[in-house]
Amino acid sequence: MHCQVTATPEGGIMFLCGRPRRRPCHHCGQPATRLCDRTVGINPFRTCDRPLCAACAIHRPGGVDSCREHAL
């Protein structure tokens, strides 16, 4: 669960909690259910992380999903 603290106009504070909204797919705009797993740059632990829907993700062996740009 994600919580955000916000100031009220009266000078108090308000906690807004809930599930973070899913980002849209980078290619088609549908709700994303996965992220691009391809590494970028020289750090082997940094991944692209573009949001992708199941239809637009390029699926690779080992459960790796790629965006179109990194699938080439």
Secondary structure, DSSP 8 states (H G I E B T S, - for coil): -EEEEEE-TTS-EEEEEE-----B-TTT-SB--EE---B-SS-TT-B---EE-TTTSEEETTTEEE-HHHH-
